[in-house]
Amino acid sequence: MTTVLLFLAVLSFLIAIHEAGHLVSAKLAGVWVHEYSIGFGPSLISKKIKETTYSLKPIPFGGYVRMAGEDVGEDADQDEKVPEDRKFYSQTPWTKMLISVSGPAMNVIAAVLVMIIAVGLTGTPRVSIYGLMENSPSEGKLMPGDQIVSIEGERIDSINEIDTVIPNDSSQNLRVVVSRAGEEKEFTVTPKYYEEQGKYMLGVQLGTAMTNEVTEVEDDSLLGKSGLKPGDRIVEINGRPVTDGASIVNAFDGLKEGEPVSVTVDRDGETLNISAEPENPEELFAGIFLDTLRNPVGPGAAITRGVNQIKTIVVLTYQGIRMIIKGQIGAGEAVTGPVGIANLLGQSARRGIYSLFFMISLISLNLGIINMVPFPALDGSRIGYATYELIRGKPIPPEKEGLINSIGFFILIGLMIFITYRDIIRFFT
């Protein structure tokens, strides 16, 4: 129930700011707005302020700003009292584009702000060394469990930043500062060129620094079924002491296929042993999440890190779309609907405030990107219509535009129903 309420709250918030973008830009352009609605169906709450009715409706999967000059059906009679120059249809192509792009733009702005707030509240994840690569230049210097603090005086707040610090054209000695058992140590490492990766590297396997405290256990995970619970601190694996995420991962990696495992945990001061028999070592750690170690940041750094995180998400989204187009991954695997999004939000909330805010930012950003697609009934199609008008010198007749949008709307509804059905099947299987 909590997950459902969280999903509805987040969805309503993102729809509200999206439609607010259209509303504000339309009013600034002098366009008459009949209604600003969050949701579809009969009004639950409505209030008219001047010419605009503000409504909240029961079907939460969308919203709209209804402007004069849009409708050609039975609602078009409301436009009779509206001056011609205040109708959407009478605006210049550039004004139509501005009003259309304002909704997606608000979602992008919201995504950036939410990410900045997330980074400001929680800081940035520390980078930990999980292992050494073959013939590593860091052999005898850096070791698993070390947290990278800086390279050549440049503070490291994410794994991606390491590539920007290491020169990619020639090797040179680099000063690497790490935190080991709470104490900072400095080493000089000469990066080595790795043919497979095509770049100079320190020869270390990196990951997010984590403690040994469990924050989430998925119900269907092997250790979850065996009794592991959130709040447990993993202290030993098969008698091998572990103190952080790196040592836990390395202990799991050292297990043999089919080998029984004994996990010792500290639960509220009580030592408990949890036994499991995984078919393979990878199965043991699946569905287990550990607490992340983070570096606090100031306002300026929060803005920089938040914006950089959004850039990374945009790049990954673009790469994902390319992989779908090329057939490298199936669209059914990559696309999720309301049920899947609600499930992801619930999981993110259980993992902490950063994960929740990250997911909200991701959803908002994708909502903005998807709405820019030039498909009928989406904002991108209106930008396309305005572009057509700009090139041809005359707009598409409202009747034809309305028909095209109606067809697109019903296709989108059908697609949403299909994706939701797939999500439900996936959820129960």
GICOR-V859857 format. One record per residue. N is the residue number from 1. D_CENTER is the distance of its C-alpha to the mean C-alpha in whole Angstrom. Layout:
BEGIN
N&D_CENTER  N&D_CENTER
END
This chain:
BEGIN
1&22  2&20  3&17  4&18  5&19  6&16  7&14  8&17  9&17  10&13  11&14  12&17  13&16  14&14  15&17  16&19  17&18  18&17  19&21  20&22  21&21  22&24  23&26  24&27  25&27  26&29  27&31  28&32  29&33  30&35  31&34  32&35  33&33  34&34  35&31  36&27  37&26  38&23  39&23  40&26  41&29  42&32  43&32  44&31  45&31  46&33  47&34  48&36  49&36  50&38  51&37  52&34  53&33  54&30  55&29  56&27  57&27  58&26  59&24  60&21  61&19  62&20  63&22  64&24  65&26  66&30  67&32  68&36  69&36  70&34  71&35  72&38  73&39  74&40  75&38  76&40  77&43  78&41  79&41  80&45  81&45  82&42  83&43  84&43  85&41  86&38  87&37  88&34  89&36  90&38  91&36  92&36  93&33  94&31  95&31  96&30  97&27  98&26  99&26  100&24  101&21  102&21  103&19  104&16  105&17  106&16  107&13  108&12  109&14  110&12  111&9  112&11  113&13  114&11  115&9  116&13  117&14  118&12  119&14  120&17  121&17  122&16  123&17  124&16  125&16  126&19  127&20  128&23  129&25  130&25  131&28  132&30  133&30  134&34  135&36  136&34  137&35  138&34  139&36  140&38  141&36  142&32  143&32  144&29  145&28  146&28  147&25  148&25  149&26  150&27  151&28  152&31  153&31  154&27  155&25  156&22  157&19  158&16  159&18  160&17  161&19  162&22  163&22  164&23  165&26  166&28  167&30  168&29  169&33  170&35  171&35  172&37  173&37  174&34  175&34  176&31  177&31  178&29  179&30  180&32  181&33  182&32  183&34  184&33  185&35  186&35  187&36  188&37  189&35  190&36  191&33  192&34  193&33  194&31  195&32  196&29  197&26  198&28  199&28  200&30  201&28  202&29  203&29  204&27  205&24  206&21  207&19  208&17  209&20  210&20  211&23  212&25  213&24  214&22  215&20  216&19  217&21  218&20  219&23  220&24  221&24  222&27  223&27  224&26  225&29  226&31  227&31  228&28  229&26  230&24  231&25  232&28  233&28  234&29  235&32  236&34  237&33  238&36  239&38  240&36  241&35  242&31  243&30  244&26  245&23  246&25  247&28  248&27  249&25  250&28  251&31  252&29  253&29  254&33  255&33  256&35  257&34  258&36  259&37  260&37  261&34  262&35  263&33  264&34  265&32  266&33  267&32  268&33  269&36  270&37  271&37  272&36  273&36  274&34  275&35  276&33  277&34  278&31  279&32  280&30  281&29  282&25  283&26  284&26  285&23  286&21  287&19  288&20  289&18  290&19  291&19  292&17  293&20  294&19  295&21  296&21  297&21  298&23  299&21  300&22  301&20  302&17  303&17  304&17  305&15  306&12  307&13  308&13  309&10  310&9  311&11  312&10  313&7  314&10  315&12  316&10  317&10  318&13  319&14  320&13  321&15  322&18  323&18  324&18  325&21  326&23  327&23  328&21  329&19  330&20  331&18  332&18  333&16  334&13  335&13  336&13  337&14  338&15  339&16  340&13  341&11  342&13  343&13  344&10  345&10  346&13  347&13  348&10  349&13  350&15  351&14  352&14  353&13  354&11  355&9  356&9  357&8  358&5  359&4  360&7  361&6  362&3  363&6  364&8  365&8  366&8  367&11  368&13  369&13  370&14  371&16  372&18  373&19  374&23  375&23  376&26  377&25  378&21  379&22  380&22  381&25  382&27  383&26  384&28  385&30  386&31  387&31  388&34  389&36  390&35  391&37  392&39  393&40  394&40  395&37  396&37  397&39  398&37  399&38  400&37  401&34  402&33  403&34  404&32  405&29  406&30  407&30  408&27  409&26  410&27  411&26  412&22  413&24  414&25  415&22  416&20  417&23  418&23  419&19  420&19  421&23  422&21  423&18  424&21  425&23  426&20  427&20  428&24  429&24
END
